[in-house]
Amino acid sequence: MDRAEALRRLAELSEADATSTALFQQAAAAGYGLGISEMRALSILVREGPQSAGALMRALHVTSGAVTGIVDRLVARGVARREPDPDDRRRIIVTADLGGFGSEENAYASIGAAFAELYASYSDDEIAFLARHLAESVRITAEETRKLRGAR
């Protein structure tokens, strides 16, 4: 396979990976009785810690009304809670509460185990390469997303 063909194949696989990841995320969210926006918000809360509603609104690129609905649904599902901002009583802070999932099966456990098995077959150098590639892929995608949003 020449370089041009290899690059075409890489582009095809990257698109297929993005699509399958999005479909997995939707299925996982539905399994928890949530939508993809709620799962994105919950992911931010878990990864980055408690957030103001305004910070979530900016991170999710939604309106204030939309973020209120997202937080309402997370709170109703029992996987997040609203708390007063200790520095500004007019604001609320949203905090993840994964205990709300109770004893439900972790939708991510199986895929996590499958990827762990895959990664175990790679050398340290291959893992380092994949980490660099994914970090750059995330950076490029975020930058291109900002450009698209700025163009509107």
Backbone as CSV, one residue per row, in Angstrom:
resi,resn,N_x,N_y,N_z,CA_x,CA_y,CA_z,C_x,C_y,C_z
1,MET,0.854,-1.170,0.000,0.000,0.000,0.000,0.900,1.233,0.000
2,ASP,0.687,2.108,-0.956,1.500,3.329,-0.993,0.971,4.343,0.030
3,ARG,1.729,5.430,0.217,1.393,6.417,1.238,0.015,7.051,1.004
4,ALA,-0.280,7.407,-0.240,-1.574,8.032,-0.537,-2.725,7.096,-0.185
5,GLU,-2.576,5.838,-0.539,-3.616,4.853,-0.219,-3.709,4.657,1.294
6,ALA,-2.575,4.608,1.971,-2.565,4.455,3.424,-3.239,5.655,4.105
7,LEU,-2.986,6.858,3.594,-3.614,8.054,4.167,-5.124,8.055,3.927
8,ARG,-5.566,7.596,2.754,-7.010,7.474,2.490,-7.641,6.472,3.461
9,ARG,-6.961,5.368,3.660,-7.475,4.337,4.585,-7.533,4.876,6.013
10,LEU,-6.528,5.613,6.410,-6.508,6.215,7.744,-7.680,7.184,7.907
11,ALA,-7.949,7.995,6.889,-9.077,8.934,6.941,-10.399,8.178,7.054
12,GLU,-10.552,7.109,6.295,-11.776,6.300,6.364,-11.947,5.693,7.750
13,LEU,-10.866,5.142,8.288,-10.940,4.524,9.612,-11.205,5.556,10.700
14,SER,-10.638,6.741,10.557,-10.879,7.800,11.537,-12.351,8.194,11.545
15,GLU,-12.935,8.328,10.356,-14.355,8.668,10.266,-15.210,7.547,10.833
16,ALA,-14.872,6.307,10.522,-15.629,5.170,11.046,-15.511,5.096,12.568
17,ASP,-14.329,5.395,13.109,-14.125,5.393,14.558,-14.978,6.472,15.220
18,ALA,-14.990,7.672,14.644,-15.789,8.762,15.202,-17.274,8.402,15.203
19,THR,-17.737,7.818,14.109,-19.147,7.435,14.013,-19.485,6.341,15.012
20,SER,-18.649,5.317,15.104,-18.957,4.223,16.036,-18.886,4.690,17.481
21,THR,-17.985,5.624,17.777,-17.909,6.177,19.130,-19.179,6.959,19.446
22,ALA,-19.639,7.774,18.506,-20.867,8.549,18.720,-22.066,7.621,18.938
23,LEU,-22.152,6.554,18.141,-23.247,5.602,18.295,-23.170,4.879,19.637
24,PHE,-21.959,4.537,20.074,-21.789,3.905,21.388,-22.239,4.853,22.489
25,GLN,-21.825,6.119,22.394,-22.194,7.105,23.414,-23.717,7.257,23.490
26,GLN,-24.378,7.291,22.327,-25.834,7.397,22.316,-26.481,6.181,22.971
27,ALA,-25.973,4.990,22.663,-26.534,3.771,23.239,-26.302,3.730,24.752
28,ALA,-25.121,4.131,25.185,-24.829,4.150,26.622,-25.749,5.138,27.329
29,ALA,-25.918,6.325,26.758,-26.798,7.336,27.353,-28.221,6.803,27.450
30,ALA,-28.710,6.226,26.366,-30.077,5.691,26.358,-30.245,4.595,27.406
31,GLY,-29.214,3.780,27.579,-29.267,2.728,28.590,-29.423,3.272,30.000
32,TYR,-28.941,4.478,30.217,-29.083,5.135,31.523,-30.312,6.032,31.587
33,GLY,-31.100,6.062,30.509,-32.270,6.917,30.480,-31.925,8.383,30.289
34,LEU,-30.795,8.646,29.660,-30.333,10.011,29.422,-30.137,10.240,27.937
35,GLY,-30.080,11.499,27.559,-29.739,11.863,26.194,-28.250,12.130,26.097
36,ILE,-27.787,12.326,24.889,-26.357,12.543,24.671,-25.893,13.849,25.315
37,SER,-26.737,14.871,25.336,-26.343,16.130,25.976,-26.154,15.953,27.476
38,GLU,-27.024,15.176,28.091,-26.875,14.905,29.528,-25.597,14.117,29.808
39,MET,-25.303,13.156,28.937,-24.074,12.369,29.134,-22.839,13.240,28.938
40,ARG,-22.882,14.149,27.970,-21.743,15.065,27.769,-21.561,15.937,28.999
41,ALA,-22.659,16.441,29.546,-22.577,17.277,30.744,-22.038,16.465,31.923
42,LEU,-22.532,15.260,32.089,-22.064,14.415,33.185,-20.581,14.092,33.028
43,SER,-20.154,13.848,31.800,-18.743,13.583,31.538,-17.878,14.773,31.953
44,ILE,-18.331,15.980,31.626,-17.595,17.186,32.017,-17.518,17.280,33.536
45,LEU,-18.636,17.030,34.209,-18.657,17.118,35.674,-17.732,16.091,36.315
46,VAL,-17.699,14.894,35.766,-16.835,13.844,36.313,-15.373,14.165,36.032
47,ARG,-15.077,14.566,34.809,-13.694,14.811,34.393,-13.122,16.089,34.995
48,GLU,-13.922,17.156,35.040,-13.399,18.466,35.435,-13.869,18.938,36.800
49,GLY,-14.797,18.207,37.413,-15.281,18.591,38.729,-16.497,19.498,38.648
50,PRO,-16.995,19.915,39.799,-18.193,20.759,39.840,-18.058,21.994,38.962
51,GLN,-19.192,22.379,38.342,-19.220,23.492,37.396,-20.421,24.376,37.686
52,SER,-20.282,25.647,37.407,-21.450,26.526,37.424,-22.289,26.195,36.192
53,ALA,-23.559,26.586,36.245,-24.420,26.369,35.077,-23.861,27.117,33.871
54,GLY,-23.312,28.305,34.104,-22.730,29.075,33.002,-21.538,28.379,32.375
55,ALA,-20.689,27.773,33.206,-19.536,27.048,32.676,-19.989,25.842,31.861
56,LEU,-20.999,25.131,32.346,-21.538,23.999,31.580,-22.132,24.486,30.266
57,MET,-22.847,25.594,30.308,-23.447,26.154,29.100,-22.368,26.423,28.047
58,ARG,-21.265,27.031,28.473,-20.179,27.334,27.532,-19.500,26.054,27.035
59,ALA,-19.274,25.113,27.921,-18.599,23.868,27.527,-19.445,23.049,26.559
60,LEU,-20.764,23.079,26.752,-21.667,22.306,25.902,-22.124,23.081,24.665
61,HIS,-21.852,24.390,24.656,-22.274,25.257,23.545,-23.787,25.204,23.366
62,VAL,-24.491,25.446,24.492,-25.950,25.478,24.471,-26.419,26.782,25.111
63,THR,-27.695,27.050,25.001,-28.270,28.249,25.608,-28.474,28.050,27.106
64,SER,-28.762,29.140,27.801,-29.016,29.039,29.242,-30.254,28.193,29.511
65,GLY,-31.271,28.321,28.667,-32.464,27.490,28.841,-32.167,26.015,28.638
66,ALA,-31.340,25.725,27.641,-30.988,24.318,27.370,-30.191,23.726,28.523
67,VAL,-29.247,24.491,29.077,-28.443,23.939,30.171,-29.306,23.723,31.407
68,THR,-30.302,24.591,31.615,-31.215,24.380,32.743,-31.938,23.052,32.591
69,GLY,-32.420,22.766,31.381,-33.098,21.492,31.127,-32.177,20.302,31.305
70,ILE,-30.945,20.432,30.842,-29.971,19.343,30.985,-29.717,19.060,32.460
71,VAL,-29.482,20.123,33.227,-29.222,19.946,34.664,-30.465,19.399,35.355
72,ASP,-31.641,19.884,34.993,-32.886,19.364,35.574,-32.983,17.857,35.375
73,ARG,-32.666,17.403,34.163,-32.777,15.965,33.867,-31.724,15.156,34.622
74,LEU,-30.503,15.690,34.753,-29.468,14.987,35.520,-29.863,14.890,36.993
75,VAL,-30.392,15.974,37.530,-30.821,15.979,38.935,-31.991,15.020,39.123
76,ALA,-32.978,15.054,38.215,-34.132,14.159,38.307,-33.700,12.691,38.241
77,ARG,-32.674,12.410,37.440,-32.155,11.039,37.305,-31.340,10.645,38.529
78,GLY,-30.952,11.621,39.351,-30.205,11.337,40.575,-28.711,11.225,40.378
79,VAL,-28.183,11.716,39.232,-26.750,11.582,38.957,-26.002,12.908,39.065
80,ALA,-26.722,13.942,39.469,-26.094,15.251,39.710,-26.931,15.967,40.762
81,ARG,-26.318,16.946,41.384,-27.051,17.770,42.340,-26.641,19.227,42.189
82,ARG,-27.584,20.075,42.509,-27.341,21.522,42.523,-26.947,21.909,43.939
83,GLU,-25.930,22.745,44.035,-25.511,23.242,45.338,-25.294,24.741,45.216
84,PRO,-25.525,25.484,46.289,-25.265,26.928,46.208,-23.771,27.196,46.046
85,ASP,-23.451,28.197,45.253,-22.051,28.612,45.094,-21.635,29.315,46.381
86,PRO,-20.608,28.814,47.054,-20.209,29.434,48.329,-19.698,30.866,48.167
87,ASP,-19.296,31.224,46.945,-18.769,32.565,46.702,-19.812,33.542,46.161
88,ASP,-20.934,33.026,45.681,-21.951,33.890,45.089,-23.302,33.194,45.238
89,ARG,-24.092,33.621,46.187,-25.360,32.945,46.496,-26.358,33.002,45.345
90,ARG,-26.138,33.849,44.353,-27.051,33.931,43.204,-26.821,32.787,42.226
91,ARG,-25.674,32.141,42.323,-25.309,31.077,41.369,-25.448,29.716,42.024
92,ILE,-25.565,28.723,41.162,-25.528,27.344,41.644,-24.321,26.644,41.032
93,ILE,-23.891,25.625,41.730,-22.820,24.756,41.243,-23.441,23.381,41.025
94,VAL,-23.122,22.768,39.905,-23.630,21.435,39.578,-22.510,20.439,39.840
95,THR,-22.839,19.402,40.582,-21.857,18.383,40.973,-22.354,17.012,40.546
96,ALA,-21.483,16.195,39.990,-21.846,14.819,39.636,-22.078,14.017,40.905
97,ASP,-23.019,13.096,40.832,-23.306,12.187,41.941,-23.552,10.808,41.343
98,LEU,-22.450,10.113,41.061,-22.564,8.833,40.362,-23.238,7.761,41.201
99,GLY,-23.395,8.034,42.478,-24.144,7.105,43.328,-25.577,6.954,42.852
100,GLY,-26.058,7.931,42.073,-27.408,7.855,41.530,-27.591,6.705,40.553
101,PHE,-26.499,6.168,40.055,-26.605,5.007,39.177,-26.827,3.732,39.973
102,GLY,-26.587,3.795,41.296,-26.812,2.639,42.152,-26.028,1.436,41.681
103,SER,-26.707,0.325,41.634,-26.042,-0.929,41.261,-26.191,-1.251,39.780
104,GLU,-26.623,-0.242,38.990,-26.754,-0.477,37.545,-25.414,-0.882,36.943
105,GLU,-25.491,-1.693,35.915,-24.277,-2.112,35.212,-23.605,-0.901,34.565
106,ASN,-22.301,-0.820,34.674,-21.530,0.258,34.065,-21.466,0.004,32.562
107,ALA,-22.094,0.876,31.795,-22.150,0.708,30.337,-20.774,0.780,29.697
108,TYR,-19.809,1.351,30.410,-18.474,1.542,29.844,-17.486,0.447,30.257
109,ALA,-17.879,-0.434,31.169,-16.944,-1.441,31.678,-16.459,-2.387,30.585
110,SER,-17.366,-2.889,29.772,-17.003,-3.869,28.753,-16.088,-3.265,27.693
111,ILE,-16.429,-2.076,27.216,-15.586,-1.449,26.187,-14.238,-1.068,26.793
112,GLY,-14.231,-0.646,28.039,-12.969,-0.326,28.711,-12.069,-1.544,28.805
113,ALA,-12.659,-2.686,29.149,-11.892,-3.927,29.244,-11.369,-4.357,27.873
114,ALA,-12.195,-4.190,26.841,-11.775,-4.570,25.487,-10.596,-3.714,25.026
115,PHE,-10.651,-2.410,25.298,-9.530,-1.549,24.916,-8.300,-1.833,25.768
116,ALA,-8.490,-2.149,27.026,-7.342,-2.490,27.881,-6.640,-3.729,27.341
117,GLU,-7.417,-4.701,26.887,-6.832,-5.911,26.297,-6.081,-5.572,25.005
118,LEU,-6.669,-4.723,24.182,-6.003,-4.302,22.949,-4.692,-3.592,23.278
119,TYR,-4.731,-2.625,24.187,-3.542,-1.851,24.532,-2.459,-2.711,25.180
120,ALA,-2.856,-3.778,25.853,-1.876,-4.669,26.474,-1.004,-5.359,25.421
121,SER,-1.512,-5.428,24.184,-0.745,-6.080,23.118,0.249,-5.126,22.455
122,TYR,0.230,-3.848,22.826,1.102,-2.854,22.219,2.345,-2.613,23.068
123,SER,3.416,-2.248,22.399,4.651,-1.891,23.106,4.483,-0.510,23.755
124,ASP,5.394,-0.176,24.655,5.372,1.149,25.283,5.503,2.244,24.234
125,ASP,6.340,2.021,23.220,6.501,3.021,22.158,5.206,3.193,21.354
126,GLU,4.518,2.089,21.085,3.252,2.178,20.353,2.199,2.922,21.186
127,ILE,2.169,2.648,22.480,1.231,3.345,23.364,1.550,4.843,23.375
128,ALA,2.815,5.185,23.466,3.216,6.597,23.465,2.808,7.262,22.153
129,PHE,2.988,6.568,21.029,2.578,7.109,19.735,1.069,7.330,19.694
130,LEU,0.300,6.336,20.150,-1.154,6.479,20.140,-1.601,7.637,21.027
131,ALA,-0.971,7.786,22.176,-1.324,8.895,23.077,-1.044,10.238,22.400
132,ARG,0.101,10.352,21.738,0.415,11.600,21.016,-0.599,11.848,19.899
133,HIS,-0.898,10.802,19.146,-1.856,10.932,18.043,-3.224,11.373,18.560
134,LEU,-3.715,10.727,19.612,-5.036,11.074,20.125,-5.053,12.477,20.710
135,ALA,-4.003,12.862,21.406,-3.934,14.221,21.964,-4.002,15.255,20.843
136,GLU,-3.258,15.025,19.775,-3.281,15.952,18.641,-4.627,15.905,17.920
137,SER,-5.213,14.728,17.818,-6.515,14.594,17.191,-7.569,15.382,17.959
138,VAL,-7.547,15.284,19.278,-8.483,16.041,20.113,-8.248,17.536,19.933
139,ARG,-6.990,17.957,19.924,-6.663,19.372,19.765,-7.152,19.897,18.410
140,ILE,-6.855,19.159,17.342,-7.249,19.577,16.000,-8.772,19.635,15.889
141,THR,-9.452,18.615,16.388,-10.912,18.585,16.314,-11.520,19.750,17.091
142,ALA,-10.981,20.037,18.272,-11.486,21.170,19.060,-11.269,22.481,18.323
143,GLU,-10.113,22.647,17.706,-9.827,23.872,16.956,-10.744,24.006,15.746
144,GLU,-10.946,22.935,15.024,-11.819,22.989,13.853,-13.272,23.222,14.263
145,THR,-13.669,22.693,15.401,-15.019,22.942,15.916,-15.185,24.413,16.266
146,ARG,-14.165,25.005,16.903,-14.214,26.443,17.215,-14.344,27.262,15.933
147,LYS,-13.613,26.874,14.903,-13.706,27.591,13.624,-15.119,27.517,13.053
148,LEU,-15.718,26.328,13.087,-17.078,26.173,12.562,-18.062,27.032,13.344
149,ARG,-17.929,27.029,14.648,-18.843,27.824,15.475,-18.642,29.307,15.243
150,GLY,-17.403,29.711,14.998,-17.110,31.112,14.729,-17.622,31.563,13.384
151,ALA,-17.795,30.629,12.461,-18.229,30.960,11.111,-19.742,31.203,11.047
152,ARG,-20.433,30.868,12.096,-21.910,31.004,12.076,-22.339,32.370,12.516
